[in-house]
Amino acid sequence: MSSVSLIDGHMDHTDDEIIKALECCINDNCNDCPETFGNCELTARRNALDLLKRQRATIERLQKKLNHSIGVD
């Protein structure tokens, strides 16, 4: 489980907390949301974008490693 530093300097959230915050937004359920700062919807979107970018970079890195190990460029 990864932790991410927010763009606006607020506390770090794990990937699971980012997903939970988005689920809370989708279900209009602020009571269970791990995001407790001011503009929570903007923060949730920023965190989600960061999570997607990190996951994409990880997939690309692993794909390159796999291709190298099997001799494919």
Phi, psi and omega in degrees: 000126182266159175239144184237139175274129182287150179298321184272010173086004178285177185300158179286150175234145174284165176302320179297322178291324177296315178297316179299318179299318178294319177299319178297318178298314181298322182267007180052049184234081182288337184298326183263005186284132177285345180275118186242010182262169183326273186272073189296324182294319177295316179298318179298318179294317178298316179296320179296317178298316178299317179299314179298317179296318179295319179294320178297316179297321178295316179298315180297318179297315181292325178295318177297318180297316178296313180300319179295319183290334179257005175080025178252136178256000000 
